[in-house]
Amino acid sequence: MITYTEAFLCKLHRAKEPIHIPTLKFGGSPVLFHSIEWPKCSFCGQELEFLVQVPLQEPIRLSNQFYMAYVFMCPGKFDERGWLTCHTWEPNSGANLVLLQRKEITTTIYEHPSEYPDYEAKLTLTQEAVIDNSSDVNLDEEILETVHETTKLGGTPLWLQFNEKPNCPNCGGKMKFIAQLDAVLDGRLPADSKEWDTGKFKFFHFGGDDGLAYLFLCENECDPTGVSFLWQCT
């Protein structure tokens, strides 16, 4: 029997001004409850880029302890062959980082240079089947299509390659799916490369503009380090 779970699909658009409240936002500067030392990549030493802050208790309750997850990733360094040397795609590799914070009365805006302007999202509630699209390929097409290939909170991960759900890096236990990020922020790049205006079309570097990233939290919420981020591309 197929079961279903709630998901909020996110349609992104550029904010008219920087977002300075603790809500779902992409790019810009993180709105923190506790000050941090800006993280660096353990491979190349570059400062990580801030990608997104994900609310964990509203509009869908994804955590009982933590209020916000902040996702960072290395902009990447390439060798002479053009291959990415920093393992940004691997969970807990040191080339990406997720910080969990509990809610406090006051917030701190960590102003930091960013490749990405602030994006906000219009949320649409839907139901997704709890399936593994990488192995449950014989299911009815209508069921498979309930799992969306887009940015979303909650729901079911849509794997582009294979099911890569990690175990908790702290306790080794099972993890629950929190969010999925589509690489594109302003829509797909035009077919004509001459129209690739980097100011108008931004995307997270998940193997190009066709990747998806996945955020997971320890089911037992054992520790603030019990969280993982990874990405796949086609």
C-alpha positions in Angstrom: 0.0 0.0 0.0 1.4 3.4 -1.0 1.5 6.1 1.7 1.7 9.8 1.2 3.4 12.7 2.9 3.1 16.5 2.9 5.5 18.6 0.8 5.7 22.3 0.1 6.8 23.0 -3.4 8.9 26.2 -3.7 8.6 28.6 -6.6 11.6 31.0 -6.3 11.8 34.6 -7.3 14.3 37.3 -6.5 13.4 39.4 -3.4 13.0 43.1 -3.9 15.4 43.8 -1.0 17.6 41.7 1.2 15.7 39.4 3.6 16.6 40.1 7.2 14.1 37.8 9.1 14.5 34.1 10.0 12.4 32.6 7.3 13.0 30.4 4.2 15.5 32.2 2.0 18.0 31.4 -0.7 21.3 33.3 -1.2 22.2 36.6 0.3 23.4 36.6 4.0 22.2 34.1 6.6 20.0 35.4 9.4 21.4 33.6 12.5 20.3 33.1 16.1 23.9 32.5 17.2 27.1 34.0 15.8 29.4 31.6 13.9 32.9 31.5 12.5 32.4 31.5 8.8 33.1 27.9 7.6 35.9 27.0 5.1 36.4 24.1 2.8 38.6 21.3 4.3 39.9 20.5 0.7 41.0 23.9 -0.6 40.6 26.3 2.3 38.2 28.6 0.5 35.3 30.1 2.4 32.1 28.2 1.8 29.2 29.9 0.0 25.9 30.3 1.9 23.1 28.7 -0.1 19.9 28.6 1.9 18.3 28.7 5.3 15.6 26.2 5.8 12.9 26.6 8.6 12.4 23.3 10.4 9.2 23.9 12.3 7.0 25.9 9.9 5.2 25.6 7.6 5.9 21.9 8.1 7.3 20.4 11.3 10.5 18.7 10.3 12.3 19.0 13.7 11.3 19.1 17.3 14.5 20.6 18.6 16.0 22.8 15.9 14.4 25.9 14.2 16.6 26.6 11.3 19.2 24.7 9.1 21.8 26.8 7.2 23.5 25.2 4.2 26.9 26.1 3.0 29.0 24.7 0.1 32.4 25.3 -1.4 32.4 27.3 -4.7 34.8 24.6 -5.9 38.3 24.3 -7.1 39.4 22.6 -10.3 42.6 20.8 -11.3 44.4 21.1 -14.6 42.1 18.6 -16.1 39.0 20.7 -15.2 37.9 18.2 -12.6 36.4 19.3 -9.3 38.8 18.6 -6.5 36.5 19.5 -3.6 33.9 16.8 -2.9 31.0 19.1 -2.6 28.6 16.3 -3.6 29.5 14.0 -0.7 27.6 14.3 2.6 29.8 15.6 5.5 32.9 15.7 3.3 34.1 19.0 4.6 33.3 20.7 1.3 29.8 21.4 2.5 28.3 22.1 5.9 24.9 22.3 7.5 24.5 24.3 10.7 21.5 23.7 12.9 20.3 26.4 15.3 17.6 26.7 17.9 15.3 29.7 18.0 16.2 32.7 20.1 14.5 36.1 20.6 17.2 38.0 18.7 18.9 37.4 15.4 22.2 38.3 13.8 22.6 39.1 10.1 26.0 37.8 9.0 26.8 40.1 6.1 29.1 38.2 3.8 29.9 38.6 0.0 27.7 36.2 -1.9 27.4 35.1 -5.6 23.7 34.9 -5.1 21.2 37.6 -4.4 18.3 37.0 -2.0 15.5 34.8 -3.2 12.1 34.1 -1.6 9.7 31.4 -2.4 6.0 31.0 -2.9 4.9 27.7 -1.3 2.3 25.3 -2.6 1.2 22.4 -0.4 0.9 19.0 -2.1 1.1 15.2 -1.3 3.9 13.0 -2.4 4.0 9.2 -2.4 6.6 7.7 -0.1 8.5 5.7 -2.7 12.0 5.3 -4.0 11.9 6.5 -7.6 15.3 4.9 -8.3 14.0 1.4 -7.6 10.2 1.5 -7.6 10.2 2.0 -11.4 7.3 -0.4 -12.0 4.8 1.7 -10.1 2.0 3.5 -11.9 3.1 6.6 -13.7 0.6 8.7 -11.7 2.2 7.6 -8.5 5.8 8.3 -9.7 4.7 11.7 -10.9 3.7 12.8 -7.4 7.4 13.1 -6.5 8.5 16.4 -7.8 11.8 17.3 -9.4 11.9 20.8 -7.9 12.9 22.7 -4.8 10.7 21.6 -1.9 10.4 21.3 1.9 9.5 17.8 3.1 8.0 15.2 0.8 10.1 12.5 -0.9 13.5 12.9 -2.5 13.6 12.4 -6.3 16.9 10.7 -7.0 18.6 11.7 -10.2 21.0 8.7 -10.0 20.4 6.3 -7.2 19.1 6.2 -3.6 21.9 7.8 -1.6 20.1 8.4 1.7 22.9 8.7 4.3 23.1 7.5 7.9 23.5 10.0 10.7 27.2 11.0 10.8 27.0 11.3 14.6 25.1 8.3 15.8 24.9 6.1 12.7 21.1 6.0 12.9 18.5 6.6 10.2 17.9 10.0 8.8 14.7 11.8 7.6 14.4 13.8 4.4 14.1 17.6 5.0 14.4 19.4 1.8 15.4 19.2 -1.9 17.1 22.1 -3.8 17.0 22.5 -7.6 20.2 24.0 -8.9 18.3 26.6 -11.0 17.3 29.8 -9.2 16.0 32.0 -12.2 14.8 29.2 -14.4 16.6 27.0 -17.0 19.4 28.5 -19.0 18.4 29.5 -22.6 19.3 27.0 -25.3 21.5 29.6 -26.9 24.7 30.0 -24.9 25.0 33.6 -26.1 22.0 34.4 -23.9 23.7 33.0 -20.7 23.7 36.3 -18.8 25.2 35.4 -15.4 23.4 38.3 -13.8 20.0 37.1 -14.9 20.5 33.4 -14.5 22.0 32.1 -11.3 22.3 28.5 -10.2 23.8 26.5 -7.4 26.8 24.4 -8.6 25.3 21.0 -8.4 27.2 19.6 -11.4 25.8 22.4 -13.6 22.3 23.7 -13.9 20.6 20.2 -13.9 21.4 19.0 -10.4 19.4 18.4 -7.3 20.7 18.6 -3.7 19.2 16.8 -0.7 19.1 17.7 3.0 18.7 15.1 5.8 18.3 15.2 9.6 18.9 12.5 12.1 15.5 10.9 13.0 16.5 11.0 16.7 17.9 14.5 16.4 20.8 13.2 18.4 23.1 16.2 18.0 23.5 19.4 16.0 26.0 17.5 13.9 23.4 14.9 13.0 22.6 16.4 9.6 23.8 15.7 6.0 23.8 17.5 2.6 24.6 16.0 -0.8 23.9 16.5 -4.5 23.5 14.6 -7.7 23.3 15.5 -11.3 22.3 13.8 -14.6 
